[in-house]
């Protein structure tokens, strides 16, 4: 709608897969199928500040990005240099098993969490780059992750049609919701916590977005 569209950011040459917004400097990060990550300052005449050859960090000076090779890298936004490479202790040689569908950062701790096609969720220490914990979290690919604003719970969505709520301290599942029907072997695409209220939401291949109280 022209009356609500504030502007369009044009630079990527392929599908845009993810966005992350930082309220600290009012900057936007985008990652694309063209293999790049771009940092934007939307109000500027030349909004694209920097392009990284490649989601998102608890440190405003850093971002974390995952690649279809299965690697996850933390970048310094000021220098554009990689700071830490996050690596699993045991890496599969099969790229489809390595595939990362989502990467999120803990809001207060130096921890990165990744969702994998092979049903795993993995936790990494941002300072050492080492894997802290790995677990089979669903019966099918883990497609989406979200951490609640207080950093107590992790929510995951999967093509097994379920949303699971995890206690981040104990890494145990405290709640499971069957949320969406399967369509063409896919189910849940994204999950989210409300920033201040006790609501969670999910979006699925069945063309529905659901909000749970």
One Martini backbone bead per residue (centre of mass of N, CA, C, O) as a GRO file, in nm:
protein
  213
    1UNK     BB    1   0.091   0.039   0.027
    2UNK     BB    2   0.157   0.368  -0.031
    3UNK     BB    3   0.058   0.488   0.260
    4UNK     BB    4   0.280   0.278   0.425
    5UNK     BB    5   0.526   0.311   0.249
    6UNK     BB    6   0.851   0.433   0.330
    7UNK     BB    7   1.040   0.214   0.175
    8UNK     BB    8   1.315   0.085  -0.038
    9UNK     BB    9   1.556  -0.179  -0.031
   10UNK     BB   10   1.817  -0.192  -0.280
   11UNK     BB   11   2.061  -0.489  -0.359
   12UNK     BB   12   1.968  -0.752  -0.378
   13UNK     BB   13   1.976  -1.054  -0.611
   14UNK     BB   14   1.799  -1.214  -0.400
   15UNK     BB   15   1.659  -1.366  -0.167
   16UNK     BB   16   1.524  -1.275   0.145
   17UNK     BB   17   1.562  -1.447   0.465
   18UNK     BB   18   1.661  -1.209   0.677
   19UNK     BB   19   1.596  -1.007   0.978
   20UNK     BB   20   1.765  -0.742   1.178
   21UNK     BB   21   1.707  -0.527   1.461
   22UNK     BB   22   1.864  -0.230   1.594
   23UNK     BB   23   1.801   0.007   1.855
   24UNK     BB   24   2.074   0.147   1.906
   25UNK     BB   25   2.119   0.253   1.576
   26UNK     BB   26   1.895   0.184   1.369
   27UNK     BB   27   1.966  -0.095   1.242
   28UNK     BB   28   1.992  -0.320   0.954
   29UNK     BB   29   1.969  -0.668   0.879
   30UNK     BB   30   2.055  -0.872   0.587
   31UNK     BB   31   1.978  -1.188   0.430
   32UNK     BB   32   2.089  -1.379   0.135
   33UNK     BB   33   2.098  -1.583  -0.157
   34UNK     BB   34   2.357  -1.406  -0.264
   35UNK     BB   35   2.571  -1.432  -0.003
   36UNK     BB   36   2.475  -1.179   0.167
   37UNK     BB   37   2.531  -0.916   0.406
   38UNK     BB   38   2.342  -0.627   0.520
   39UNK     BB   39   2.393  -0.292   0.626
   40UNK     BB   40   2.149  -0.055   0.756
   41UNK     BB   41   2.035   0.299   0.708
   42UNK     BB   42   1.732   0.383   0.608
   43UNK     BB   43   1.726   0.718   0.602
   44UNK     BB   44   1.936   0.724   0.403
   45UNK     BB   45   2.036   0.781   0.083
   46UNK     BB   46   2.268   0.558   0.154
   47UNK     BB   47   2.173   0.280   0.328
   48UNK     BB   48   2.424   0.106   0.260
   49UNK     BB   49   2.699   0.047   0.459
   50UNK     BB   50   2.739  -0.279   0.432
   51UNK     BB   51   2.913  -0.579   0.305
   52UNK     BB   52   2.878  -0.926   0.361
   53UNK     BB   53   3.024  -1.239   0.320
   54UNK     BB   54   2.775  -1.460   0.317
   55UNK     BB   55   2.162  -1.195   1.242
   56UNK     BB   56   2.257  -1.199   1.561
   57UNK     BB   57   2.307  -0.981   1.848
   58UNK     BB   58   2.384  -0.892   2.186
   59UNK     BB   59   2.604  -0.732   2.045
   60UNK     BB   60   2.597  -0.436   1.868
   61UNK     BB   61   2.898  -0.499   1.730
   62UNK     BB   62   2.758  -0.771   1.652
   63UNK     BB   63   2.725  -1.065   1.441
   64UNK     BB   64   2.534  -1.353   1.329
   65UNK     BB   65   2.616  -1.615   1.086
   66UNK     BB   66   2.485  -1.850   0.856
   67UNK     BB   67   2.569  -2.132   0.650
   68UNK     BB   68   2.528  -2.392   0.406
   69UNK     BB   69   2.791  -2.544   0.536
   70UNK     BB   70   2.745  -2.511   0.874
   71UNK     BB   71   2.853  -2.241   0.944
   72UNK     BB   72   2.944  -2.006   1.215
   73UNK     BB   73   2.966  -1.640   1.237
   74UNK     BB   74   3.134  -1.375   1.398
   75UNK     BB   75   3.096  -1.023   1.356
   76UNK     BB   76   3.240  -0.712   1.308
   77UNK     BB   77   3.081  -0.413   1.228
   78UNK     BB   78   3.329  -0.218   1.208
   79UNK     BB   79   3.553  -0.418   1.048
   80UNK     BB   80   3.429  -0.690   0.900
   81UNK     BB   81   3.539  -0.907   1.083
   82UNK     BB   82   3.609  -1.204   1.201
   83UNK     BB   83   3.600  -1.340   1.533
   84UNK     BB   84   3.418  -1.615   1.532
   85UNK     BB   85   3.413  -1.967   1.506
   86UNK     BB   86   3.153  -2.194   1.506
   87UNK     BB   87   3.204  -2.532   1.633
   88UNK     BB   88   3.162  -2.852   1.601
   89UNK     BB   89   3.290  -3.147   1.717
   90UNK     BB   90   3.074  -3.290   1.521
   91UNK     BB   91   3.089  -3.333   1.172
   92UNK     BB   92   2.912  -3.372   0.903
   93UNK     BB   93   2.947  -3.461   0.556
   94UNK     BB   94   2.648  -3.380   0.522
   95UNK     BB   95   2.497  -3.100   0.415
   96UNK     BB   96   2.197  -3.144   0.497
   97UNK     BB   97   2.273  -3.190   0.802
   98UNK     BB   98   2.422  -2.903   0.835
   99UNK     BB   99   2.184  -2.737   0.798
  100UNK     BB  100   2.084  -2.404   0.872
  101UNK     BB  101   1.774  -2.239   0.962
  102UNK     BB  102   1.870  -2.100   1.246
  103UNK     BB  103   1.979  -1.793   1.423
  104UNK     BB  104   2.051  -1.711   1.770
  105UNK     BB  105   2.061  -1.484   2.045
  106UNK     BB  106   2.126  -1.416   2.351
  107UNK     BB  107   2.033  -1.132   2.533
  108UNK     BB  108   2.281  -1.175   2.778
  109UNK     BB  109   2.445  -1.406   2.667
  110UNK     BB  110   2.734  -1.566   2.509
  111UNK     BB  111   2.500  -1.708   2.303
  112UNK     BB  112   2.449  -1.949   2.045
  113UNK     BB  113   2.169  -2.063   1.838
  114UNK     BB  114   2.090  -2.363   1.646
  115UNK     BB  115   1.904  -2.481   1.360
  116UNK     BB  116   1.844  -2.810   1.222
  117UNK     BB  117   1.777  -3.048   0.975
  118UNK     BB  118   1.871  -3.297   1.188
  119UNK     BB  119   1.696  -3.203   1.469
  120UNK     BB  120   1.889  -3.000   1.590
  121UNK     BB  121   2.024  -2.828   1.877
  122UNK     BB  122   2.270  -2.564   1.922
  123UNK     BB  123   2.534  -2.459   2.150
  124UNK     BB  124   2.735  -2.151   2.186
  125UNK     BB  125   3.039  -2.000   2.255
  126UNK     BB  126   3.140  -1.679   2.171
  127UNK     BB  127   3.438  -1.682   2.289
  128UNK     BB  128   3.542  -1.985   2.192
  129UNK     BB  129   3.343  -2.148   1.971
  130UNK     BB  130   3.215  -2.367   2.138
  131UNK     BB  131   3.032  -2.635   2.209
  132UNK     BB  132   2.799  -2.692   2.470
  133UNK     BB  133   2.534  -2.811   2.311
  134UNK     BB  134   2.344  -3.110   2.202
  135UNK     BB  135   2.012  -3.177   2.047
  136UNK     BB  136   1.737  -3.366   2.002
  137UNK     BB  137   1.424  -3.181   1.944
  138UNK     BB  138   1.293  -3.344   1.700
  139UNK     BB  139   1.126  -3.534   1.428
  140UNK     BB  140   1.228  -3.290   1.260
  141UNK     BB  141   1.303  -3.020   1.128
  142UNK     BB  142   1.450  -2.726   1.244
  143UNK     BB  143   1.325  -2.395   1.159
  144UNK     BB  144   1.290  -2.245   1.453
  145UNK     BB  145   1.370  -1.956   1.671
  146UNK     BB  146   1.330  -1.836   2.023
  147UNK     BB  147   1.390  -1.585   2.267
  148UNK     BB  148   1.314  -1.463   2.544
  149UNK     BB  149   1.365  -1.149   2.683
  150UNK     BB  150   1.484  -1.299   2.961
  151UNK     BB  151   1.640  -1.580   2.889
  152UNK     BB  152   1.475  -1.861   2.977
  153UNK     BB  153   1.344  -1.926   2.693
  154UNK     BB  154   1.300  -2.168   2.430
  155UNK     BB  155   1.181  -2.169   2.093
  156UNK     BB  156   1.052  -2.428   1.873
  157UNK     BB  157   1.029  -2.525   1.527
  158UNK     BB  158   0.864  -2.775   1.307
  159UNK     BB  159   0.787  -3.026   1.063
  160UNK     BB  160   0.628  -3.191   1.307
  161UNK     BB  161   0.407  -2.953   1.412
  162UNK     BB  162   0.584  -2.836   1.652
  163UNK     BB  163   0.602  -2.666   1.960
  164UNK     BB  164   0.884  -2.587   2.173
  165UNK     BB  165   0.957  -2.552   2.521
  166UNK     BB  166   1.260  -2.433   2.679
  167UNK     BB  167   1.487  -2.470   2.923
  168UNK     BB  168   1.794  -2.318   2.922
  169UNK     BB  169   1.932  -2.441   3.170
  170UNK     BB  170   1.832  -2.763   3.134
  171UNK     BB  171   1.730  -2.846   2.836
  172UNK     BB  172   1.414  -2.872   2.874
  173UNK     BB  173   1.095  -2.976   2.808
  174UNK     BB  174   0.784  -2.792   2.906
  175UNK     BB  175   0.642  -2.766   2.609
  176UNK     BB  176   0.374  -2.876   2.377
  177UNK     BB  177   0.260  -2.780   2.040
  178UNK     BB  178   0.012  -2.834   1.809
  179UNK     BB  179  -0.014  -2.602   1.530
  180UNK     BB  180   0.025  -2.744   1.235
  181UNK     BB  181  -0.018  -2.838   0.924
  182UNK     BB  182   0.069  -3.021   0.665
  183UNK     BB  183   0.262  -2.913   0.360
  184UNK     BB  184   0.467  -3.063   0.169
  185UNK     BB  185   0.639  -3.153   0.436
  186UNK     BB  186   0.545  -2.889   0.583
  187UNK     BB  187   0.505  -2.640   0.855
  188UNK     BB  188   0.702  -2.465   1.040
  189UNK     BB  189   0.862  -2.138   0.995
  190UNK     BB  190   0.778  -1.962   1.265
  191UNK     BB  191   0.877  -1.796   1.576
  192UNK     BB  192   0.741  -1.596   1.865
  193UNK     BB  193   0.787  -1.339   2.095
  194UNK     BB  194   0.668  -1.119   2.296
  195UNK     BB  195   0.831  -0.842   2.436
  196UNK     BB  196   0.597  -0.820   2.704
  197UNK     BB  197   0.401  -1.049   2.659
  198UNK     BB  198   0.224  -1.371   2.703
  199UNK     BB  199   0.311  -1.434   2.390
  200UNK     BB  200   0.278  -1.652   2.108
  201UNK     BB  201   0.404  -1.739   1.771
  202UNK     BB  202   0.300  -1.870   1.440
  203UNK     BB  203   0.414  -2.002   1.115
  204UNK     BB  204   0.272  -2.171   0.823
  205UNK     BB  205   0.211  -2.384   0.545
  206UNK     BB  206  -0.116  -2.342   0.601
  207UNK     BB  207  -0.149  -2.012   0.605
  208UNK     BB  208  -0.095  -1.969   0.918
  209UNK     BB  209  -0.139  -1.750   1.201
  210UNK     BB  210  -0.051  -1.791   1.550
  211UNK     BB  211  -0.186  -1.713   1.879
  212UNK     BB  212  -0.063  -1.758   2.214
  213UNK     BB  213  -0.151  -1.754   2.578
   0.00000   0.00000   0.00000
